[in-house]
Amino acid sequence: MKVPERIVVVGNSTAGITVANKLRTRISRENAEIILISGGNRHYFNDASVFVPVNFLQTSQLSAPIKGLIKNSIVFVNENVKMIDIESKGVTTDDGHLIRYTYLVLAGDFDSAHDTIPGFIEEARSVNAVQNAIALREDIESLKSGTIVIGNAQNYMGNETLISDLAIVISNDMKRRKQDTRVKVQVFFPEAKIHGSNELYKHIEAVLTENNIEVVSGFNLASVNVKNKELVSTDGKTIKYNLPIIMPPESLDRSIISSNIPKDDSGKIKFDLDTLSVSGHEDIFTIGGSLNLHGSQTISTALDQAEFVSAFIANRISGYRDPGTYEFKIQLQPILNSRSAETILISGEDLVVGKPSETDFLMRLYAHSSYLCREIRGFI
């Protein structure tokens, strides 16, 4: 009797849940056992969080229980990972459970490193978690005048255009409430690049300017001066605020940092971009936040990674079609105004910008429905 392979997926991120579901679709139970390990029993659709502070969506619409998103035959272990030992091929949880693997997929989101910026915890708001989005909605509703400053910390690794989206929906909400003459919206970027593209930065800067939103580039946040109500950059520049909204700095999950997975001098996992496998370890794959690339957590990119890795592993175990080599690309749907959005594709040095569309805006607004029902479940 053949002993089934064991595939362990660490992380309940978009990439993690999707890769587990796609693996289950492509590999029978007889050929492989699939285990998903991650602390927390709910999944949050962060990409639509920009609509929460202006009451377009409720947070209850943006999350779902993990067990309701994964296929029945996938084993879900609701425990935080403490350590990964690639020599013994085992994952140890905080509860002391040791889970062995044949194949390992590291698919966690980044850990927030907001405590690395003085004053961040006390003052800054964000939309990277349910409670944060709710708190921000309350702050915006109570703000009668002043400046809302929105920006990315330098080591924020998610969708770098979320701050532009957030600025536009908040600015339009202020106009609707007839507060736009009393409340100013300002946006800052750590550099004149978005996802490594100067061209994309110039495009987004023009979109923000058309919405009468001031843009500051090259502002690398070093600290938040709570007493003076100002953001301070690494070169001493300051921005005054009444409400600061900042996507936080992020780092690899602590279990990966403390593991014996090969890393470079900067602490990033060494991997082969053609296969997404860890250098020297063809049984370990890294996707989503664990990939440690800017934009690797964006929805479309995470889904692409899950598609590739699930096909790659299934090819080895059950003869599923060979997916070839992985091509890293980022697809975004930035908001242009209160009625339209556009689709943008970044592939290498190439930037392709679609036409403004009300349909794209509506697809963006209601993306959570398709996402939680079909995409993350591996149906498409």
Disulfide bonds with the S-S distance in Angstrom:
none
